[in-house]
Amino acid sequence: MLLLAAVTALTLTGCSGLKGSIAITDGKSDADFTAALSSWSSEMTRAFGLGKGDTLQVHIACEDGNVSLAIEGARAGEIYAGNNLSSMFFTVTAQEQDTYTLWLTGNNASGTVAVKSVAAD
């Protein structure tokens, strides 16, 4: 059962070349997740829809290694990119309704990355 959950998490998140470990906990929407990283060196992707004015709340708690994050819309283009991110909280707002892809990359990274979507009023 645990193996099936790990295989499912890796399949859904697009992890490749996994070193270390990553545990994904999904939230209420496709954009919502928490990733617990332990000496993780790889990349994961996640695709989701956002409406115009929707906001992503991103919380990074990097304890060791390096974390990079990028978010790009199919039509909107890049709306966020950051490398060597330390512990921080920030928001990103979608300027148009689109399908967005988030790339999370770790280099021997340990800590957590949490993303939550908040719909526009």
ROMI-111591 format. One line per field, with one value per atom (N, C-alpha, C, CB): residue number from 1; residue in one letter; x, y, z. Coordinates in pm, whole numbers, plus 50000, padded with zeros to 5 digits. Glycine has a CB too. Layout:
ROMI-111591
resi = NUM | ...
resn = A | ...
xx = X | ...
yy = Y | ...
zz = Z | ...
This chain:
ROMI-111591
resi = 1 | 1 | 1 | 1 | 2 | 2 | 2 | 2 | 3 | 3 | 3 | 3 | 4 | 4 | 4 | 4 | 5 | 5 | 5 | 5 | 6 | 6 | 6 | 6 | 7 | 7 | 7 | 7 | 8 | 8 | 8 | 8 | 9 | 9 | 9 | 9 | 10 | 10 | 10 | 10 | 11 | 11 | 11 | 11 | 12 | 12 | 12 | 12 | 13 | 13 | 13 | 13 | 14 | 14 | 14 | 14 | 15 | 15 | 15 | 15 | 16 | 16 | 16 | 16 | 17 | 17 | 17 | 17 | 18 | 18 | 18 | 18 | 19 | 19 | 19 | 19 | 20 | 20 | 20 | 20 | 21 | 21 | 21 | 21 | 22 | 22 | 22 | 22 | 23 | 23 | 23 | 23 | 24 | 24 | 24 | 24 | 25 | 25 | 25 | 25 | 26 | 26 | 26 | 26 | 27 | 27 | 27 | 27 | 28 | 28 | 28 | 28 | 29 | 29 | 29 | 29 | 30 | 30 | 30 | 30 | 31 | 31 | 31 | 31 | 32 | 32 | 32 | 32 | 33 | 33 | 33 | 33 | 34 | 34 | 34 | 34 | 35 | 35 | 35 | 35 | 36 | 36 | 36 | 36 | 37 | 37 | 37 | 37 | 38 | 38 | 38 | 38 | 39 | 39 | 39 | 39 | 40 | 40 | 40 | 40 | 41 | 41 | 41 | 41 | 42 | 42 | 42 | 42 | 43 | 43 | 43 | 43 | 44 | 44 | 44 | 44 | 45 | 45 | 45 | 45 | 46 | 46 | 46 | 46 | 47 | 47 | 47 | 47 | 48 | 48 | 48 | 48 | 49 | 49 | 49 | 49 | 50 | 50 | 50 | 50 | 51 | 51 | 51 | 51 | 52 | 52 | 52 | 52 | 53 | 53 | 53 | 53 | 54 | 54 | 54 | 54 | 55 | 55 | 55 | 55 | 56 | 56 | 56 | 56 | 57 | 57 | 57 | 57 | 58 | 58 | 58 | 58 | 59 | 59 | 59 | 59 | 60 | 60 | 60 | 60 | 61 | 61 | 61 | 61 | 62 | 62 | 62 | 62 | 63 | 63 | 63 | 63 | 64 | 64 | 64 | 64 | 65 | 65 | 65 | 65 | 66 | 66 | 66 | 66 | 67 | 67 | 67 | 67 | 68 | 68 | 68 | 68 | 69 | 69 | 69 | 69 | 70 | 70 | 70 | 70 | 71 | 71 | 71 | 71 | 72 | 72 | 72 | 72 | 73 | 73 | 73 | 73 | 74 | 74 | 74 | 74 | 75 | 75 | 75 | 75 | 76 | 76 | 76 | 76 | 77 | 77 | 77 | 77 | 78 | 78 | 78 | 78 | 79 | 79 | 79 | 79 | 80 | 80 | 80 | 80 | 81 | 81 | 81 | 81 | 82 | 82 | 82 | 82 | 83 | 83 | 83 | 83 | 84 | 84 | 84 | 84 | 85 | 85 | 85 | 85 | 86 | 86 | 86 | 86 | 87 | 87 | 87 | 87 | 88 | 88 | 88 | 88 | 89 | 89 | 89 | 89 | 90 | 90 | 90 | 90 | 91 | 91 | 91 | 91 | 92 | 92 | 92 | 92 | 93 | 93 | 93 | 93 | 94 | 94 | 94 | 94 | 95 | 95 | 95 | 95 | 96 | 96 | 96 | 96 | 97 | 97 | 97 | 97 | 98 | 98 | 98 | 98 | 99 | 99 | 99 | 99 | 100 | 100 | 100 | 100 | 101 | 101 | 101 | 101 | 102 | 102 | 102 | 102 | 103 | 103 | 103 | 103 | 104 | 104 | 104 | 104 | 105 | 105 | 105 | 105 | 106 | 106 | 106 | 106 | 107 | 107 | 107 | 107 | 108 | 108 | 108 | 108 | 109 | 109 | 109 | 109 | 110 | 110 | 110 | 110 | 111 | 111 | 111 | 111 | 112 | 112 | 112 | 112 | 113 | 113 | 113 | 113 | 114 | 114 | 114 | 114 | 115 | 115 | 115 | 115 | 116 | 116 | 116 | 116 | 117 | 117 | 117 | 117 | 118 | 118 | 118 | 118 | 119 | 119 | 119 | 119 | 120 | 120 | 120 | 120 | 121 | 121 | 121 | 121
resn = M | M | M | M | L | L | L | L | L | L | L | L | L | L | L | L | A | A | A | A | A | A | A | A | V | V | V | V | T | T | T | T | A | A | A | A | L | L | L | L | T | T | T | T | L | L | L | L | T | T | T | T | G | G | G | G | C | C | C | C | S | S | S | S | G | G | G | G | L | L | L | L | K | K | K | K | G | G | G | G | S | S | S | S | I | I | I | I | A | A | A | A | I | I | I | I | T | T | T | T | D | D | D | D | G | G | G | G | K | K | K | K | S | S | S | S | D | D | D | D | A | A | A | A | D | D | D | D | F | F | F | F | T | T | T | T | A | A | A | A | A | A | A | A | L | L | L | L | S | S | S | S | S | S | S | S | W | W | W | W | S | S | S | S | S | S | S | S | E | E | E | E | M | M | M | M | T | T | T | T | R | R | R | R | A | A | A | A | F | F | F | F | G | G | G | G | L | L | L | L | G | G | G | G | K | K | K | K | G | G | G | G | D | D | D | D | T | T | T | T | L | L | L | L | Q | Q | Q | Q | V | V | V | V | H | H | H | H | I | I | I | I | A | A | A | A | C | C | C | C | E | E | E | E | D | D | D | D | G | G | G | G | N | N | N | N | V | V | V | V | S | S | S | S | L | L | L | L | A | A | A | A | I | I | I | I | E | E | E | E | G | G | G | G | A | A | A | A | R | R | R | R | A | A | A | A | G | G | G | G | E | E | E | E | I | I | I | I | Y | Y | Y | Y | A | A | A | A | G | G | G | G | N | N | N | N | N | N | N | N | L | L | L | L | S | S | S | S | S | S | S | S | M | M | M | M | F | F | F | F | F | F | F | F | T | T | T | T | V | V | V | V | T | T | T | T | A | A | A | A | Q | Q | Q | Q | E | E | E | E | Q | Q | Q | Q | D | D | D | D | T | T | T | T | Y | Y | Y | Y | T | T | T | T | L | L | L | L | W | W | W | W | L | L | L | L | T | T | T | T | G | G | G | G | N | N | N | N | N | N | N | N | A | A | A | A | S | S | S | S | G | G | G | G | T | T | T | T | V | V | V | V | A | A | A | A | V | V | V | V | K | K | K | K | S | S | S | S | V | V | V | V | A | A | A | A | A | A | A | A | D | D | D | D
xx = 50083 | 50000 | 50087 | 49906 | 50190 | 50280 | 50355 | 50378 | 50399 | 50469 | 50379 | 50519 | 50252 | 50157 | 50139 | 50022 | 50132 | 50118 | 50241 | 50095 | 50360 | 50484 | 50491 | 50606 | 50454 | 50455 | 50354 | 50425 | 50236 | 50134 | 50183 | 50006 | 50245 | 50296 | 50400 | 50356 | 50490 | 50592 | 50532 | 50697 | 50433 | 50369 | 50292 | 50275 | 50217 | 50137 | 50220 | 50041 | 50335 | 50413 | 50523 | 50473 | 50546 | 50645 | 50788 | 50623 | 50816 | 50952 | 51037 | 50954 | 51161 | 51252 | 51391 | 51255 | 51468 | 51605 | 51609 | 51687 | 51521 | 51505 | 51627 | 51383 | 51675 | 51777 | 51725 | 51919 | 51736 | 51674 | 51528 | 51693 | 51446 | 51303 | 51218 | 51267 | 51098 | 50997 | 50863 | 50994 | 50787 | 50654 | 50555 | 50645 | 50460 | 50361 | 50229 | 50342 | 50175 | 50042 | 49957 | 50042 | 49852 | 49766 | 49665 | 49694 | 49628 | 49528 | 49394 | 49573 | 49312 | 49174 | 49166 | 49093 | 49260 | 49256 | 49381 | 49246 | 49384 | 49502 | 49628 | 49476 | 49612 | 49728 | 49780 | 49692 | 49700 | 49736 | 49815 | 49610 | 49932 | 50011 | 50115 | 50077 | 50165 | 50281 | 50381 | 50242 | 50505 | 50612 | 50712 | 50682 | 50734 | 50834 | 50958 | 50782 | 51069 | 51192 | 51296 | 51247 | 51367 | 51476 | 51594 | 51431 | 51697 | 51815 | 51775 | 51903 | 51673 | 51611 | 51683 | 51462 | 51722 | 51783 | 51709 | 51937 | 51618 | 51541 | 51454 | 51455 | 51355 | 51259 | 51121 | 51296 | 51022 | 50883 | 50807 | 50819 | 50703 | 50616 | 50473 | 50629 | 50394 | 50253 | 50177 | 50230 | 50073 | 49991 | 49854 | 49974 | 49801 | 49673 | 49617 | 49690 | 49489 | 49423 | 49407 | 49288 | 49423 | 49394 | 49308 | 49526 | 49218 | 49138 | 49209 | 48998 | 49164 | 49220 | 49203 | 49153 | 49312 | 49309 | 49328 | 49181 | 49329 | 49356 | 49500 | 49333 | 49522 | 49653 | 49707 | 49646 | 49836 | 49905 | 49983 | 50000 | 49962 | 50041 | 50148 | 49950 | 50275 | 50387 | 50467 | 50477 | 50486 | 50565 | 50679 | 50479 | 50802 | 50920 | 50996 | 51010 | 51026 | 51109 | 51226 | 51028 | 51332 | 51448 | 51548 | 51513 | 51569 | 51660 | 51802 | 51609 | 51815 | 51947 | 51937 | 52000 | 52048 | 52051 | 51989 | 51979 | 51950 | 51893 | 51759 | 51989 | 51666 | 51534 | 51515 | 51422 | 51464 | 51427 | 51282 | 51521 | 51212 | 51071 | 51042 | 50982 | 50962 | 50918 | 50772 | 51005 | 50696 | 50555 | 50533 | 50460 | 50472 | 50452 | 50314 | 50562 | 50249 | 50120 | 50138 | 50029 | 50047 | 50055 | 50052 | 49941 | 49966 | 49957 | 50022 | 49811 | 50011 | 50057 | 50208 | 50000 | 50279 | 50424 | 50463 | 50484 | 50589 | 50644 | 50586 | 50797 | 50532 | 50480 | 50565 | 50335 | 50654 | 50748 | 50865 | 50678 | 50984 | 51103 | 51198 | 51173 | 51248 | 51344 | 51437 | 51272 | 51563 | 51665 | 51726 | 51775 | 51778 | 51844 | 51757 | 51979 | 51631 | 51535 | 51557 | 51391 | 51555 | 51568 | 51427 | 51657 | 51416 | 51285 | 51216 | 51297 | 51095 | 51022 | 50875 | 51084 | 50796 | 50655 | 50631 | 50560 | 50562 | 50528 | 50400 | 50644 | 50342 | 50223 | 50250 | 50101 | 50179 | 50185 | 50041 | 50270 | 50007 | 49871 | 49865 | 49817 | 49769 | 49748 | 49682 | 49662 | 49743 | 49689 | 49583 | 49800 | 49575 | 49472 | 49440 | 49517 | 49319 | 49280 | 49366 | 49128 | 49425 | 49520 | 49548 | 49651 | 49615 | 49670 | 49815 | 49656 | 49852 | 49986 | 50062 | 49979 | 50193 | 50280 | 50378 | 50355 | 50393 | 50489 | 50603 | 50422 | 50726 | 50845 | 50911 | 50944 | 50935 | 51007 | 51133 | 50918 | 51248 | 51376 | 51452 | 51460 | 51509 | 51589 | 51728 | 51522 | 51825 | 51962 | 52004 | 52058 | 51993 | 52019 | 51934 | 52168 | 51809 | 51721 | 51647 | 51620 | 51641 | 51562 | 51477 | 51653 | 51351 | 51258 | 51120 | 51306 | 51039 | 50905 | 50876 | 50799 | 50792 | 50737 | 50587 | 50800 | 50512 | 50366 | 50309 | 50311 | 50211 | 50146 | 49995 | 50185 | 49929 | 49783 | 49726 | 49745 | 49619 | 49554 | 49436 | 49504 | 49420 | 49310 | 49238 | 49361 | 49110 | 49031 | 49007 | 48897 | 49004 | 48974 | 48832 | 48994 | 48807 | 48670 | 48575 | 48673
yy = 49881 | 50000 | 50126 | 50000 | 50129 | 50243 | 50259 | 50227 | 50147 | 50152 | 50208 | 50013 | 50166 | 50217 | 50368 | 50146 | 50418 | 50562 | 50636 | 50591 | 50582 | 50646 | 50648 | 50575 | 50538 | 50533 | 50631 | 50391 | 50639 | 50733 | 50876 | 50714 | 50909 | 51045 | 51080 | 51059 | 50989 | 51016 | 51031 | 50907 | 50950 | 50958 | 51089 | 50839 | 51127 | 51248 | 51375 | 51253 | 51373 | 51495 | 51505 | 51505 | 51402 | 51408 | 51407 | 51530 | 51342 | 51336 | 51248 | 51284 | 51288 | 51205 | 51212 | 51249 | 51107 | 51106 | 51130 | 51210 | 51068 | 51095 | 51056 | 51022 | 51150 | 51123 | 51184 | 51184 | 51111 | 51157 | 51120 | 51310 | 51195 | 51163 | 51289 | 51078 | 51271 | 51375 | 51309 | 51452 | 51368 | 51318 | 51431 | 51272 | 51404 | 51504 | 51479 | 51501 | 51582 | 51578 | 51675 | 51613 | 51624 | 51708 | 51783 | 51624 | 51902 | 51984 | 51974 | 52129 | 52076 | 52074 | 52096 | 52179 | 52170 | 52193 | 52134 | 52345 | 52130 | 52078 | 52157 | 52078 | 52285 | 52371 | 52356 | 52515 | 52302 | 52294 | 52168 | 52299 | 52185 | 52070 | 52113 | 52001 | 52016 | 52034 | 51926 | 52028 | 51966 | 51873 | 51873 | 51910 | 51757 | 51741 | 51681 | 51651 | 51754 | 51716 | 51668 | 51833 | 51562 | 51512 | 51476 | 51389 | 51561 | 51542 | 51514 | 51428 | 51584 | 51559 | 51636 | 51598 | 51563 | 51623 | 51570 | 51589 | 51650 | 51612 | 51730 | 51486 | 51704 | 51806 | 51744 | 51867 | 51819 | 51776 | 51887 | 51743 | 51848 | 51946 | 51920 | 51941 | 52026 | 52015 | 52114 | 52043 | 52068 | 52154 | 52175 | 52092 | 52298 | 52331 | 52456 | 52355 | 52475 | 52593 | 52701 | 52557 | 52825 | 52940 | 53038 | 53009 | 53106 | 53211 | 53345 | 53216 | 53442 | 53576 | 53629 | 53672 | 53673 | 53728 | 53625 | 53797 | 53495 | 53393 | 53409 | 53248 | 53376 | 53394 | 53261 | 53496 | 53241 | 53129 | 53181 | 53058 | 53118 | 53148 | 53040 | 53152 | 53082 | 52989 | 53007 | 53010 | 52897 | 52900 | 52800 | 52867 | 52849 | 52764 | 52767 | 52810 | 52649 | 52636 | 52544 | 52578 | 52604 | 52528 | 52517 | 52597 | 52395 | 52371 | 52342 | 52255 | 52290 | 52254 | 52240 | 52122 | 52257 | 52243 | 52363 | 52117 | 52343 | 52452 | 52412 | 52491 | 52510 | 52493 | 52601 | 52497 | 52562 | 52657 | 52632 | 52644 | 52738 | 52728 | 52819 | 52766 | 52769 | 52850 | 52818 | 52823 | 52921 | 52904 | 52975 | 52962 | 52903 | 52958 | 52920 | 52907 | 53016 | 52991 | 52953 | 53113 | 52871 | 52830 | 52951 | 52734 | 53048 | 53173 | 53290 | 53206 | 53290 | 53404 | 53415 | 53394 | 53304 | 53305 | 53294 | 53432 | 53324 | 53310 | 53416 | 53320 | 53368 | 53463 | 53463 | 53431 | 53362 | 53361 | 53270 | 53315 | 53312 | 53225 | 53267 | 53233 | 53170 | 53199 | 53082 | 53232 | 53111 | 53009 | 53027 | 53016 | 52917 | 52919 | 52988 | 52990 | 52946 | 53009 | 52963 | 52977 | 53058 | 53026 | 53020 | 53131 | 53016 | 53015 | 53149 | 52986 | 53141 | 53262 | 53232 | 53328 | 53339 | 53332 | 53440 | 53350 | 53406 | 53506 | 53465 | 53526 | 53560 | 53532 | 53567 | 53611 | 53497 | 53520 | 53525 | 53409 | 53629 | 53646 | 53623 | 53785 | 53542 | 53515 | 53636 | 53387 | 53685 | 53801 | 53763 | 53877 | 53633 | 53585 | 53440 | 53601 | 53399 | 53259 | 53177 | 53237 | 53069 | 52993 | 52860 | 53072 | 52771 | 52652 | 52682 | 52527 | 52664 | 52696 | 52569 | 52790 | 52575 | 52465 | 52519 | 52402 | 52445 | 52478 | 52377 | 52476 | 52426 | 52342 | 52363 | 52374 | 52256 | 52259 | 52175 | 52206 | 52237 | 52168 | 52173 | 52231 | 52060 | 52053 | 52004 | 51964 | 52060 | 52013 | 51981 | 52120 | 51852 | 51807 | 51886 | 51822 | 51913 | 51999 | 51922 | 52067 | 51984 | 51933 | 52048 | 51875 | 52016 | 52117 | 52093 | 52259 | 52198 | 52186 | 52302 | 52181 | 52271 | 52370 | 52349 | 52359 | 52453 | 52445 | 52550 | 52464 | 52507 | 52598 | 52586 | 52566 | 52700 | 52703 | 52806 | 52736 | 52769 | 52865 | 52932 | 52794 | 53060 | 53139 | 53202 | 53248 | 53171 | 53222 | 53372 | 53148 | 53440 | 53584 | 53605 | 53645 | 53718 | 53751 | 53775 | 53873
zz = 50000 | 50000 | 50000 | 50122 | 50087 | 50093 | 49962 | 50209 | 49903 | 49775 | 49667 | 49735 | 49664 | 49567 | 49583 | 49581 | 49705 | 49728 | 49680 | 49877 | 49702 | 49657 | 49505 | 49714 | 49439 | 49293 | 49237 | 49242 | 49297 | 49254 | 49268 | 49333 | 49380 | 49402 | 49296 | 49542 | 49267 | 49167 | 49028 | 49166 | 48994 | 48864 | 48849 | 48843 | 48949 | 48941 | 48940 | 49056 | 49000 | 49010 | 48906 | 49144 | 48827 | 48722 | 48771 | 48641 | 48882 | 48934 | 48844 | 49080 | 48824 | 48747 | 48809 | 48598 | 48793 | 48846 | 48995 | 48777 | 49069 | 49211 | 49293 | 49262 | 49374 | 49475 | 49605 | 49434 | 49714 | 49837 | 49834 | 49856 | 49904 | 49903 | 49901 | 50026 | 49845 | 49843 | 49874 | 49705 | 49964 | 49998 | 49968 | 50149 | 49880 | 49837 | 49908 | 49684 | 49970 | 50026 | 49946 | 50180 | 49881 | 49799 | 49885 | 49695 | 49837 | 49903 | 49833 | 49909 | 49850 | 49797 | 49647 | 49866 | 49589 | 49444 | 49381 | 49413 | 49248 | 49177 | 49208 | 49026 | 49241 | 49268 | 49411 | 49242 | 49500 | 49642 | 49673 | 49728 | 49735 | 49777 | 49879 | 49657 | 49952 | 50038 | 50002 | 50191 | 49980 | 49948 | 50063 | 49812 | 50124 | 50229 | 50162 | 50348 | 50168 | 50100 | 50200 | 50018 | 50163 | 50247 | 50156 | 50332 | 50156 | 50071 | 49927 | 50125 | 49880 | 49748 | 49639 | 49751 | 49535 | 49416 | 49294 | 49407 | 49242 | 49125 | 49086 | 49152 | 48999 | 48957 | 48953 | 48819 | 48993 | 48979 | 48908 | 49117 | 48837 | 48773 | 48817 | 48618 | 48811 | 48847 | 48761 | 48999 | 48692 | 48607 | 48674 | 48465 | 48659 | 48722 | 48653 | 48875 | 48667 | 48613 | 48719 | 48555 | 48677 | 48763 | 48684 | 48813 | 48754 | 48693 | 48707 | 48756 | 48630 | 48640 | 48782 | 48537 | 48842 | 48977 | 49087 | 48999 | 49053 | 49155 | 49204 | 49097 | 49330 | 49391 | 49442 | 49507 | 49425 | 49486 | 49606 | 49383 | 49721 | 49840 | 49850 | 49972 | 49851 | 49851 | 49979 | 49725 | 50052 | 50173 | 50157 | 50299 | 50165 | 50153 | 50284 | 50034 | 50336 | 50455 | 50416 | 50580 | 50363 | 50317 | 50432 | 50192 | 50478 | 50590 | 50545 | 50673 | 50421 | 50370 | 50218 | 50435 | 50148 | 50004 | 49934 | 49962 | 49809 | 49727 | 49670 | 49614 | 49668 | 49609 | 49505 | 49717 | 49388 | 49283 | 49245 | 49157 | 49206 | 49173 | 49054 | 49294 | 48960 | 48847 | 48821 | 48720 | 48779 | 48746 | 48612 | 48859 | 48519 | 48384 | 48333 | 48287 | 48269 | 48207 | 48061 | 48219 | 48009 | 47869 | 47776 | 47834 | 47806 | 47729 | 47802 | 47699 | 47933 | 48014 | 48023 | 48153 | 47999 | 48014 | 48160 | 47951 | 48186 | 48321 | 48415 | 48318 | 48529 | 48628 | 48755 | 48663 | 48768 | 48880 | 48846 | 49012 | 48888 | 48881 | 48992 | 48740 | 49067 | 49173 | 49193 | 49303 | 49215 | 49238 | 49376 | 49130 | 49430 | 49561 | 49666 | 49552 | 49673 | 49763 | 49907 | 49719 | 49997 | 50139 | 50198 | 50214 | 50327 | 50390 | 50366 | 50542 | 50309 | 50273 | 50247 | 50150 | 50245 | 50207 | 50104 | 50332 | 49995 | 49895 | 49823 | 49794 | 49751 | 49671 | 49526 | 49725 | 49438 | 49294 | 49245 | 49219 | 49168 | 49119 | 48969 | 49154 | 48926 | 48784 | 48718 | 48763 | 48613 | 48542 | 48440 | 48474 | 48408 | 48316 | 48346 | 48170 | 48303 | 48319 | 48225 | 48291 | 48277 | 48198 | 48268 | 48174 | 48198 | 48257 | 48290 | 48162 | 48415 | 48463 | 48498 | 48585 | 48483 | 48524 | 48626 | 48401 | 48736 | 48840 | 48831 | 48984 | 48833 | 48837 | 48971 | 48720 | 49043 | 49170 | 49151 | 49291 | 49177 | 49160 | 49291 | 49045 | 49329 | 49451 | 49421 | 49553 | 49493 | 49488 | 49631 | 49422 | 49666 | 49803 | 49903 | 49837 | 49864 | 49943 | 50052 | 49853 | 50169 | 50281 | 50332 | 50395 | 50366 | 50415 | 50356 | 50381 | 50351 | 50293 | 50198 | 50405 | 50101 | 50009 | 50008 | 49863 | 50041 | 50044 | 49950 | 50188 | 49869 | 49775 | 49797 | 49625 | 49808 | 49827 | 49732 | 49975 | 49664 | 49574 | 49646 | 49446 | 49616 | 49672 | 49554 | 49776 | 49540 | 49427 | 49443 | 49417 | 49329 | 49328 | 49376 | 49187 | 49437 | 49486 | 49373 | 49577
